Amino acid sequence: MEKVVSGIRPTGNLHLGNYFGAVKSFLQMQDEYDCLFFIADWHSLTTRPKPEDIVRSANTILAEYLACGIDPEKAPIYIQSDVREVLELYLYLNMNAYLGELERTTTFKEKARKQPDNVNAGLLTYPTLMAADILIHKADKVPVGKDQEQNMEMARRYARRFNTIYGVECFKEPKSFSPSDKPVKIPGLDGSGKMGKSEGNCIYLIDDAATIRKKVMKAVTDAGPTAPDSEKPEVIQNLFTLMEAVSPRETYDYFNEKWNDCSIRYGDMKKQLAEDIVATTAPIRERIMQYLSDTDRLAKIAAAGAERARESASKTIEEVRQIIGFRPR
């Protein structure tokens, strides 16, 4: 069975866009591949998080993914900083990474622009840490979006470079892939673009029913259709896209018909949409709160995941140490 490794950024709560995108993909992958999922807490240090936020953020993301259906028996889920072998491989890869190629990466340039007072070495070497996360397990595939494809190409480059320098076939060249042919893109509530934390247009899985209803009723709309069977503008199509994701088909068809005959009442549509979102997220929210209230259980799941991750990581690092010429540990 092919091995898949995927990192999870501990940056805020999961929202509907995450749920119908990455999370649904993870649920599919855990049944089809030999998966390892990890929470990338070392990566978060480039933004200087407060010490008290590191564990809290990791626990929150862990609880949310478990509540959504990640099964740690099928797919170990661990915290990156619990697998110290990754740092050793990160060091070795950095020794063969060149300043010019790191400085040219799009992610480095974008992050340096966003935090000009904190352009640290972690930002610069983000691609080598990402490569270490992947190569330490000799992954066959990695699910990534377009924004990470350049970093994936660098991971393949570092694998080739290590093999060439030492005349070995130690590392595979991991492939980028999408487990879904048509990934679902959930729009935001502001009428444009996709749902995203930085845009402030999200419905979070941890939101309670009152919060969801309030957010949905504030969603952007227009004056309504003026001709039968007219094309929906983006702000209205976004509402229908949300409804298509969370509502029964007959509900979607009902309001689509109301649009086509110009009798639609946006207030009625948003009230129904809010209730359907609540119905979708309420069971997940309940499980999130259960996990968050039992930190001992979260710690045990993370520890078990790290133990399984270190089984493959330790084998790889011992092989790498021998290839480079270091004594076995």
Steps between C-alpha positions, in 0.01 A plus 500: 500500500634844409605722789353850530629768736318827560558789737236708674570861589393588856358839401157561648182295490371292210224654292253361248746553216759287680241235579378454143853535367801362688311310769276311258811415298672366811200283582514354150876449512505316833295222342706480180862560603752441777464848649691707752355837602692747713440839661781728387577687822867558414395682184289736710810634679580722202219729617612508866192355670463544875623196696157440651345497153715220357346212699153656491507538122627145449232358730227700328595381152544143623155505665337644189648247257412213730147636538467515121580131470874447480556153644840479673489122468484529122714810463734602782479870576791650690655831598806588296715597799451153651707343221849640551647301210341756268734770633808288435398439141414871469861578597645260243276632223593859585867412449418425136252784443620815328427856606398616154238231448353558844480876449316451170214299645163669478400407855814664642448821305134519598564434868792744508270765357233429760740511797788731395617539861537125547667354189658210682697194392193284563313686228793455264537128566129418515538280185773287660297442816201410284724263302623342824141445616433307180828323428541374858214258426596436136153607391370410157243780483421829671167681464576868436337803347648708221659737752726218624594345167827692478599371843409147390730536200777606739434192714546286190815698416647439848423129473679483162790711625559282807488183289740650246753638751529168684441268203202327659129443444393598849211738436199474274382809314156561652216586267247776553142392464140586572288213634192661344462578130267789580589654835210690656564872538280655766442874453512756777207692635624834369386428145835444333791259507531188710448456870820588685617599848684811385195626311277479808218338301492160670259271675708297743421142596516606864245784454179450696156514337433864595832613354440312177150646457629850562785461250282352226230766533771762440616331178520734201210493251360726228161646405383173345447369145322724251446244223410130509780245468769767518862431589578527869755766598795381708359615834186292444673203342712482816186444709385227266845338511482493880150356483610236254765388750285479815133477398286217364468507122130580516575810707755622247258431213219684678695824537654464155147485357408809704799677347402400150142626533614820680310422822800428719512653849859517617397515865323167469792349314756617756288375791482155340869505411590588858296208637660259254849621597411456868379147428830423324733647760318434830610134536858597411496788748376268774786257435754788489390617842522143635857463377605843627365416844720189520859614449633170634326317218643743244847454645472120476383516137785737409755283683379185325519678165852622573612151597379359170651792307837450668506136391549606138688823583766323709565243226549777246730709718720202586533422130584864426759518779672189366498638143651832608759328721384558855502234768166331571322636807 
